[in-house]
Amino acid sequence: MSTFEEIRGERLKKLKAIKDAGVNPFPVSVKRDINIKDVMDNFENFLAEKKSLNVAGRVMAIRLHGGSVFADINDGNGSMQCYIKKNDIGEEAFALFADTVDIGDFLEISGSAFVTKKEENSLAVSSFRTIAKSLRPLPEKWHGLKDVEERFRKRYLDILMNEEVKERFILRSKIISELRNYINGKGFLEVETPMLQALAGGALAQPFKTHHNALDIDLFLRVAPELYLKKLLVAGFDKVFEIGRNFRNEGIDATHNPEFTMLELYEAYRDADYLKDFTEDLFRHLVETIFGGSEIICGEQRISFAKKFTRLSYYEVFKRYALMGDVDRATREDFAIKAKQLGIKVEDFESKEKIMDNIYKKICRPKIIQPTFIEDYPSGASPLAKRKENNPDLIDRFQLVINGGEVINAFSELNDPIDQKERFAQQDKMKEMGEKDVSPSDDDYLEAMEYGMPPAAGLGMGIDRLIMLFTSSSNIKEVIIFPTMRPKDGQDGE
C-alpha cells in the first residue's frame, strides 16, 4: 500500500505534467454556465436540444474502459456521470486525462446530454480542463476511521464524503432562516450588540478574557447579549432580538461547546406568561414549516407539539423525579445530602440554588421528554428575573425542556434598579466565596435602568440545542459545523 507521501509525490508529478502540457491547473476564471442539478432536472430538454453545456465540479469517481472513461462529477449542487471518449476529445487530451486526473480534482467540462446503453443520463464530453489539482487523496471510507473525532477536526471532508452530514447543515440553515422570518414577522427589530465587553454579564457563566493593546484594557468575550439588548428597551425600542455567538469558558460535553449560537429576544410591556404562548406558537410553526406536521422523531422518542405544553413547577419536578418530599421547606443542607446520595459533588461555597440546579440537571431534566415548561423558580436562581408578586421568594421564570434538554430560558425582566443592585451584590459575594458562574455588578447597566426600563419579557434559545432536537443528534459537535477541538499534535493529515 502506498504511503501518503508517495501518493502526494505522484500527484505533484501529475501537476507538473499538466503545466508542461501548457495548462494552468489553477486558473483565475472558469467557464461554467449551468450547475449540475439544473442539468439533471431539465435533462430531457437538453437531450432534445443537443446544445453544448459547460459544467464544473469535483471528480468523485473514475472508471476506465480502454479508449473511454466514465467520471462522476459533483459541483456541490448535484452529481452526474461524464463520458470521456478518446475519439471525441482527441488522443492527446485523452492521454492527459488518463495520466493526470485523480479523484478529488476539479474539472471544467464541456459536452452535451446523452443517455448510455444502461439508460443513465450522462454528459458526452467534448473538452475538459483541470481547474484545481488535488494533492491529497480523499478518504475512501470516512466513517471507517477509528478516531471518530477526526470527522469533527476535518469537517470539510466529513461533509464532502457524507451526504447525511451535508443535509444536516443545510437543514440547520433553513431552521435558522425560518426562525428569523417568524420573529421578523412579529415586528421585532434585529440588532447587533458587542461581543467584546468590559464586563461579562447577562448569564451565570465563566468568560474568556482578552486584552486590547491600543486601549490597554482587559475585555471579555460575551457570555450573553442580554444587558445590551435591555439597554435598547431603555432606548425606546419595544421589540428587539439578536442571533449570534456567545462564548463561555466551560467544559465540553455532549450539550456544551465553548462557542455557541443563541437567539435572545425582548419585548416591552410583556411578561413570562405571554412568552409561553409565543414559544408554543413558534415551535408549532417551525415543526409544521420544516417537517410538514406536528411531530418530530428524536432518537427513539416521538415528540408531539400538537397540544398545549405541560407546565410543572420547579419544586414539583424534584418531588416527581428526584423523589424528594417536602421540597418547599428543604434547606441547603437537605439538598446537599440528597445530592451526595445521588453521586453529585457539593462544594462548600455552593448556594442552595446551585445544588438544586445540579440535581435538576443530572437527575430530573433527562426524564422530561414531551415539551414542558418548568416554572416558578426560587429567587436565587436568576439575578436578572423579576420576583412574582404573589410570592417574592419565587421569580417569574420558565425553561422549556424537550427530550431531556433545555431549549429555552425566559422570564419577566427585572426592571427595578434598587432590587437589581442588591441582586448584583449577592452575586459579587458569591464570587468572593469561590463561585465562578456569576453575573457581576454592572454599574453602567444599573445607570441605564435608573433612566427607566419598561416592564418586559425576555427569552433565550440555544440554537445548537434546537438543531440537535430537530435533527435527532446526541452530540452538539454534530450540529456545529466547526466545533471546538483539541488539536492533534504531529498529525500530518494522512
Protein Blocks (a to p, Z undefined) as FASTA:
>chain_A
ZZfklmmmmmmmmmmmmmmnopafbbfbdcdfbdfklmmmmmmmmmmnopacddddddfb
dcdehjaccddddehjaccdddddfklnojklmmmmmmmpcghiacdddddddddfkopa
cdddfbdcdfbdcfbdcdfblmlpmblmlmmmmmmlmmmmmmklmmmmmmmmmmmmmmmm
mmmmnopacddddfbdfbdghiacdddddddfklopacdddfbfklmmmmmmmnopabdc
ddddddddddddfkbcfbdcddddddehiafklmmmmmmmmmmmmmmmmnopabdcehjb
ccdfkbccddddfklmmmmmnopablmlpcfklmmmmmmmnopacdfklcfklmmmmmmm
mmmmmmpmbdcddehiafklpckbccdfklmkbccdddddeehiafbdcddddfbfklmm
mmmmmmmmmmmnopabdcdddfklmmmmmnopaddddddddfklmmmmmnopabfklmmm
bacddddehiaoZZ
